[in-house]
Amino acid sequence: MAIGLTHYLVIGAILFSLGLYSVLTRRNAISILMGVELILNSSNINYVAFSHFSSGNVEGQVYAIFVIMLAAAEAAVGLAIVLAIFQIFHTIDVEAAETLKE
């Protein structure tokens, strides 16, 4: 049995669903950031799969590299925000940071 485009799309959909579930249900800021990373990785899988199974162009790999760079920048900014919230509130619970007046 050969692995086709459908297999990659199913894996991408599963990763996207897990990431979306993590973003919507978690109260921990680190878990939310990990969910966003899962969502971005699912899009990378789809970009590379469509690029591989299309007419051989490398546009999908280029898009995946841009998404990886975006994910790295998002992780750096997100972790800086989490550290700032932890210094102020002494917790990383996102509901505790509703009032940022200090």
Secondary structure, DSSP 8 states (H G I E B T S, - for coil): ----HHHHHHHHHHHHHHHHHHHHH--BHHHHHHHHHHHHHHHHHHHHHHHHHTTS-SHHHHHHHHHHHHHHHHHHHHHHHHHHHHHHHSS-BGGGGS----
